[in-house]
Amino acid sequence: MSENYTPGYSSNAINFMAQRTVDSHAAFFQPYLHPGMKLLDCGCGPATITLGFAKALAPGTVTGIDREASQIRIAAESAVTQGISNANFLEANIYALPFPDNSFDAIFSHALFEHLQQPAKALQELWRVLKPGAIIGLRSPDWGVFLITPTTPELDKAFAYSKWLQQQNGGNPDIGRELGALLRKAKFTNIKTSASYQCYEPLNSATEYLAQIIETSAKIYQAVQKGWTDEQSITAMSRALREWSQHPDGWFAQTWCEAVGQKN
Ligand SMILES: C[S@@+](CC[C@H](N)C(=O)[O-])C[C@H]1O[C@@H](n2cnc3c(N)ncnc32)[C@H](O)[C@@H]1O
């Protein structure tokens, strides 16, 4: 099985990520940070969180890495547009980072570990580039405990299929609850874990994101040829998501799990 990044890089997916900020999605890590630190953000995507860290850590520096060149371009352009000069961005894979040992005071990674086939291997690499005493903060969703109402059989299928897709792509949609254990097994200490819910309001910000992933799965991952689903089900599942987004009582709360650890 190969590791694929399930959401892809449509403008819809990028805009969905770009709504995130330090305050809305990384508040758990803020108490561990102070100006002057050198931070690495792995899987930075469009880097709205990364650039928030850059403002908070100045005169320290922030480096964002992502394996996708288009994300690095968007991130670097946003830094220029916002006049942020202490952030730099590099195309790189979390499994083989282009940095010497003991380079960073802090590492952050948001919404990446659920897509990794080898999270323990990634953590070995993060350990290598962290300085002794440095900290790490991870945040990922956990698909085991979403709150969804009102449900329909087709909506349930849409969520189950989205989860299946991520698993077939080598990821683990339930990794949120494992983040603390992963840090412990990677020899990090002083581990603190937490969890919270994100309520999607308006609902269509999340439903359109999922509907488009389902629709493009046939083309991008040959989901129909592989027998993961069929064209009729793809239409029914994406329609169910869009109808749900218009329902006056439609409500979706997603679980996010967080873990912080320290390298001795
Ligand atoms: C869900 S996005 C999260 C973006 C950002 N951290 C956020 O939360 O807004 C995950 C990002 O990780 C990147 N990614 C996936 N696999 C990666 C890998 N092995 N190494 C580095 N980046 C990776 C993807 O290209 C994507 O931009």
The ligand as a MOL file (V3000), in Angstrom:
LIG
                    3D

  0  0  0     0  0            999 V3000
M  V30 BEGIN CTAB
M  V30 COUNTS 27 29 0 0 0
M  V30 BEGIN ATOM
M  V30 1 C -4.4140 18.4100 5.8960 0
M  V30 2 S -3.0910 19.3940 5.2980 0 CHG=1
M  V30 3 C -2.7710 20.3930 6.7190 0
M  V30 4 C -2.1590 21.7190 6.3890 0
M  V30 5 C -1.9170 22.5990 7.6240 0
M  V30 6 N -1.0240 21.9790 8.5630 0
M  V30 7 C -3.2420 22.9170 8.2670 0
M  V30 8 O -3.6410 22.2140 9.2110 0
M  V30 9 O -3.9010 23.8580 7.8270 0 CHG=-1
M  V30 10 C -1.7110 18.2430 5.3490 0
M  V30 11 C -0.4950 18.7090 4.5680 0
M  V30 12 O 0.5460 17.7400 4.7730 0
M  V30 13 C 1.2410 17.5480 3.5670 0
M  V30 14 N 1.8680 16.2180 3.5820 0
M  V30 15 C 1.2760 15.0230 3.3960 0
M  V30 16 N 2.1780 14.0250 3.5120 0
M  V30 17 C 3.3740 14.6240 3.7900 0
M  V30 18 C 4.6900 14.1340 4.0270 0
M  V30 19 N 4.9510 12.8180 4.0000 0
M  V30 20 N 5.6790 15.0280 4.2760 0
M  V30 21 C 5.4120 16.3690 4.3010 0
M  V30 22 N 4.1890 16.8860 4.0710 0
M  V30 23 C 3.1830 16.0350 3.8350 0
M  V30 24 C 0.1910 17.6940 2.4830 0
M  V30 25 O 0.7850 18.0280 1.2480 0
M  V30 26 C -0.7090 18.7770 3.0540 0
M  V30 27 O -0.3530 20.0490 2.5770 0
M  V30 END ATOM
M  V30 BEGIN BOND
M  V30 1 1 1 2
M  V30 2 1 2 3
M  V30 3 1 2 10
M  V30 4 1 3 4
M  V30 5 1 4 5
M  V30 6 1 5 6
M  V30 7 1 5 7
M  V30 8 2 7 8
M  V30 9 1 7 9
M  V30 10 1 10 11
M  V30 11 1 11 12
M  V30 12 1 11 26
M  V30 13 1 12 13
M  V30 14 1 13 14
M  V30 15 1 13 24
M  V30 16 1 14 15
M  V30 17 1 14 23
M  V30 18 2 15 16
M  V30 19 1 16 17
M  V30 20 1 17 18
M  V30 21 2 17 23
M  V30 22 1 18 19
M  V30 23 2 18 20
M  V30 24 1 20 21
M  V30 25 2 21 22
M  V30 26 1 22 23
M  V30 27 1 24 25
M  V30 28 1 24 26
M  V30 29 1 26 27
M  V30 END BOND
M  V30 END CTAB
M  END
